[in-house]
Structures are given as C-alpha cells and as structure tokens.
C-alpha cells in the first residue's frame, strides 16, 4: 500500500489498485479495520483510508478534558526518539535531562558555536560575518553559506524560510538531535519536501569542533561533514587535510 496508494482512498479503490481477489476481500476489509484500530491507517470523511506519514499526521492517543481541551500522547517511536535526543539514563527506570541540554548551558553553547563558525569560515577562506543570529560565509562578496545554529529539533517555521536565505542554508545542531531529525524527516513528507525545496544541509556541533581542531582541513572536508549521517563520521572515509 505504501508503494501503490499515495492518497486517502476508499475501500473500492483499494481493492482495485491492490488487486485483491474476490474471495479475499472480506478478510482484506477486516484487516483494514484492524489497521485503523491500531493507528497504522487513518480513516477520514467519505470512508477513505490513508497512511499517517503521507497525510502529515502524527499518530497518538487523545485524552480529552470536560472543559473542551485535550492532550495527545504521540506514538512510541517519536517518544523514544525524543528521550534519546534529550536525556541520559539516571538508573534502570528513570532518565534525566542531559546537563548540556539545560537552558542556560545550551544558550551559552549556541553563542560559542556561532563564534566557532565564524572562526571556521575564516579558516576555510571565507569572509564570515554575523547577521540576525546567523553566520554568513561570503566569497568575493557573494554569500556561499548561511549557517543557522539551533539546539532544538523543531523544524517547521525554519524550513518555510529556507528559500529566503542567501547561499546554501545550513542548520547547525547538536549531534544528539540527528536521530530525532531523521525520524521526523522519514515520516513527514512535508518536511522532506521543504528540506529539498530549500536545499538545506545539516552540520553537527562536533564536526565544527573537529574541523577547527585540525587547522589543515579544507573545503573538501567541510563537504564531507554535511548531513545527519555525514561521510566524515564513517571510519572508512579518509579526511582530506590539504
């Protein structure tokens, strides 16, 4: 269904597109209803069925309050990705917020990272300047990269402005956020399209520090450092130092 049905479809269309034999249609219908009950499929108006990740929806359990509001507990994979991204194990049954993810620590780290990006830009031969909380790398007066530092894994508003940034937009994030970003991109077609439309790149804090520590690294090394799972982190890749 993921490969052949790309929009919410009525049962009749599903039977036709998926070529379900007549003698298996009753079983298929029961299976569709069980997938709806488990949250793997969403049933919408008109008795149409669709996959949550293709409808820009998050699956979760809704708890309502008599006063008219409610809370959604997201699906376990998203909760697990958030826990891995922001916490460390305190004991067998509890986790705690990482010390580096406390608000004051992250605020100081963002300022430090912005300074590090200005240093790295100069090291790579760019003219670096700070502009409205962003670091811009220029060459011959033209913007090559606009680097945006963020400690959070929130993406929506930033992606919408990606095409407005000059040069190649780069989101600079803590390495611990990479898995959460990958999870969100894998299940949300809207975010993937926004990333592709804005030509966004990713850069981890650790990669910035590594390149500054090795003064001989050049622009080829910088290209290898871009991405949520960059070539620079793969043991078989030799880092160019000149």
C-alpha positions as CSV (number, residue, x, y, z in Angstrom):
1,X,0.0,0.0,0.0
2,X,2.8,2.4,0.8
3,X,4.2,2.0,-2.7
4,X,1.0,2.0,-4.7
5,X,-1.5,4.2,-2.9
6,X,-0.3,7.8,-2.4
7,X,-3.6,9.4,-1.2
8,X,-6.5,8.6,1.1
9,X,-8.6,6.0,-0.9
10,X,-12.0,4.4,-0.5
11,X,-12.3,0.7,0.1
12,X,-13.4,0.1,-3.5
13,X,-10.3,1.9,-4.9
14,X,-8.0,-0.1,-2.5
15,X,-9.5,-3.3,-3.7
16,X,-8.9,-2.3,-7.3
17,X,-5.4,-0.8,-7.0
18,X,-4.1,-3.6,-4.8
19,X,-5.8,-6.2,-7.0
20,X,-7.4,-8.1,-4.1
21,X,-9.1,-11.3,-5.3
22,X,-12.9,-11.5,-4.7
23,X,-12.6,-14.4,-2.3
24,X,-10.1,-12.5,-0.1
25,X,-12.0,-9.2,0.0
26,X,-13.8,-9.9,3.3
27,X,-10.5,-10.8,5.0
28,X,-8.9,-7.7,3.5
29,X,-11.7,-5.4,4.8
30,X,-11.3,-6.8,8.3
31,X,-7.5,-6.3,8.1
32,X,-8.0,-2.6,7.0
33,X,-10.3,-2.1,10.0
34,X,-7.8,-3.6,12.4
35,X,-5.1,-1.3,11.0
36,X,-7.3,1.7,11.6
37,X,-7.9,0.5,15.2
38,X,-4.2,0.2,15.8
39,X,-3.4,3.6,14.3
40,X,-1.4,2.3,11.4
41,X,-4.1,3.6,9.0
42,X,-6.3,6.7,9.3
43,X,-10.0,6.7,8.3
44,X,-11.3,10.1,7.2
45,X,-14.5,11.5,5.9
46,X,-16.0,9.6,3.0
47,X,-14.8,6.3,4.4
48,X,-11.4,6.8,2.9
49,X,-8.2,5.3,4.3
50,X,-4.7,6.7,4.3
51,X,-1.2,6.3,5.8
52,X,-0.5,8.8,8.6
53,X,3.0,9.6,7.2
54,X,1.5,10.5,3.8
55,X,-1.2,12.7,5.4
56,X,1.2,14.9,7.5
57,X,-0.3,13.4,10.7
58,X,1.1,12.2,14.0
59,X,-0.5,9.1,15.5
60,X,-1.1,9.2,19.2
61,X,-3.6,8.7,22.0
62,X,-6.0,11.6,22.6
63,X,-7.1,12.3,26.2
64,X,-9.9,14.9,26.4
65,X,-11.0,17.1,29.3
66,X,-14.6,18.1,30.1
67,X,-13.6,21.8,29.7
68,X,-13.1,21.2,26.0
69,X,-9.3,20.7,25.5
70,X,-7.2,17.6,25.2
71,X,-3.7,16.1,25.1
72,X,-2.2,13.8,22.5
73,X,0.4,11.3,23.6
74,X,2.5,10.6,20.4
75,X,3.3,7.2,19.1
76,X,6.1,5.3,20.9
77,X,8.8,5.7,18.2
78,X,8.6,9.5,18.4
79,X,8.6,9.5,22.2
80,X,11.6,7.2,22.2
81,X,13.5,9.4,19.7
82,X,12.8,12.4,21.9
83,X,14.1,10.6,25.0
84,X,17.3,9.5,23.3
85,X,17.8,13.0,21.9
86,X,17.4,15.0,25.2
87,X,18.1,12.6,28.1
88,X,20.6,10.3,29.7
89,X,19.9,7.3,31.9
90,X,19.7,8.1,35.6
91,X,19.0,4.5,36.7
92,X,17.2,1.4,35.3
93,X,13.8,3.0,35.5
94,X,14.4,6.8,35.1
95,X,16.1,9.2,32.7
96,X,17.1,12.8,33.3
97,X,17.7,15.8,31.1
98,X,21.3,16.0,29.9
99,X,23.3,18.7,31.7
100,X,24.2,20.2,28.3
101,X,20.5,20.4,27.4
102,X,19.7,22.7,30.3
103,X,18.5,26.1,29.0
104,X,21.5,28.1,30.4
105,X,24.0,25.5,29.1
106,X,22.5,25.4,25.6
107,X,22.3,29.2,25.4
108,X,26.0,29.5,26.2
109,X,26.8,26.7,23.7
110,X,24.9,28.5,20.9
111,X,26.9,31.6,21.4
112,X,30.1,29.6,21.5
113,X,29.1,27.7,18.3
114,X,28.4,31.0,16.5
115,X,31.9,32.2,17.3
116,X,33.3,28.8,16.2
117,X,31.5,29.0,12.9
118,X,33.0,32.5,12.3
119,X,36.4,31.0,13.0
120,X,35.8,28.0,10.8
121,X,34.6,30.2,7.9
122,X,37.8,32.3,8.1
123,X,39.9,29.0,8.3
124,X,38.2,27.8,5.1
125,X,38.9,31.1,3.3
126,X,35.5,32.8,3.6
127,X,34.7,36.2,4.9
128,X,32.5,35.5,7.9
129,X,30.0,37.9,9.4
130,X,27.2,37.6,12.0
131,X,23.8,38.7,10.8
132,X,20.5,38.5,12.8
133,X,21.6,35.5,14.8
134,X,23.0,33.7,11.7
135,X,26.6,33.3,10.5
136,X,27.1,34.2,6.8
137,X,30.1,33.0,4.8
138,X,31.0,35.1,1.8
139,X,33.4,34.8,-1.1
140,X,34.1,37.6,-3.5
141,X,31.1,39.5,-2.0
142,X,28.6,36.7,-2.7
143,X,27.1,34.6,0.1
144,X,28.2,31.0,-0.1
145,X,26.6,29.7,3.1
146,X,24.1,30.9,5.7
147,X,24.5,28.9,8.9
148,X,21.7,28.8,11.4
149,X,22.5,27.5,14.9
150,X,19.7,25.6,16.7
151,X,19.7,23.4,19.8
152,X,16.1,22.3,19.2
153,X,14.7,19.7,16.8
154,X,11.8,22.0,15.8
155,X,11.8,22.3,12.1
156,X,8.6,23.7,10.6
157,X,9.0,27.5,10.6
158,X,12.7,27.3,9.7
159,X,12.1,25.2,6.6
160,X,9.5,27.7,5.4
161,X,12.1,30.4,5.3
162,X,14.9,28.3,3.7
163,X,14.5,29.7,0.2
164,X,14.7,33.2,1.6
165,X,18.3,32.6,2.8
166,X,21.2,33.5,0.6
167,X,23.6,30.8,-0.5
168,X,23.3,27.3,0.8
169,X,21.3,27.2,4.1
170,X,22.9,25.0,6.8
171,X,21.2,24.1,10.0
172,X,23.9,23.6,12.7
173,X,22.7,21.2,15.5
174,X,23.9,19.2,18.5
175,X,24.8,15.6,17.3
176,X,22.2,14.2,19.8
177,X,19.4,15.8,17.7
178,X,20.4,13.9,14.5
179,X,18.3,10.8,15.2
180,X,15.2,12.8,16.1
181,X,15.6,14.8,12.9
182,X,16.0,11.6,10.9
183,X,12.8,10.2,12.5
184,X,10.8,13.4,11.6
185,X,12.0,13.5,8.1
186,X,11.4,9.8,7.5
187,X,7.7,10.1,8.5
188,X,6.8,13.6,7.3
189,X,6.7,14.1,3.6
190,X,6.0,17.8,4.0
191,X,9.3,18.3,5.9
192,X,11.2,16.3,3.4
193,X,9.8,18.4,0.6
194,X,10.7,21.6,2.4
195,X,14.2,20.5,3.0
196,X,14.6,19.6,-0.6
197,X,13.0,22.8,-1.8
198,X,15.2,25.0,0.4
199,X,18.3,22.9,-0.4
200,X,19.0,22.6,3.4
201,X,22.1,21.0,4.7
202,X,22.9,19.8,8.2
203,X,26.1,20.3,10.3
204,X,26.8,18.9,13.7
205,X,28.4,20.8,16.6
206,X,31.0,18.1,16.9
207,X,32.0,18.3,13.2
208,X,32.6,22.1,13.6
209,X,34.9,21.5,16.6
210,X,36.7,18.7,14.8
211,X,37.5,20.8,11.8
212,X,38.7,23.7,13.9
213,X,41.0,21.3,15.9
214,X,42.6,20.2,12.6
215,X,43.7,23.5,11.1
216,X,44.7,21.8,7.8
217,X,41.1,20.8,6.9
218,X,39.8,22.4,3.8
219,X,36.5,22.8,1.9
220,X,36.5,19.2,0.8
221,X,36.5,18.2,4.5
222,X,33.7,20.6,5.1
223,X,31.6,19.0,2.3
224,X,32.2,15.6,4.0
225,X,30.9,16.9,7.3
226,X,27.5,18.0,6.0
227,X,24.5,15.7,6.7
228,X,22.7,14.0,9.6
229,X,24.9,10.9,8.9
230,X,27.9,12.6,7.3
231,X,30.7,10.8,5.4
232,X,33.1,12.5,7.9
233,X,31.8,10.1,10.6
234,X,32.3,6.9,8.7
235,X,35.5,5.1,9.6
236,X,36.4,4.1,6.0
237,X,36.5,7.8,4.9
238,X,39.9,9.4,4.9
239,X,39.7,13.0,5.9
240,X,41.5,15.3,3.5
241,X,43.9,17.6,5.4
242,X,45.2,19.6,2.4
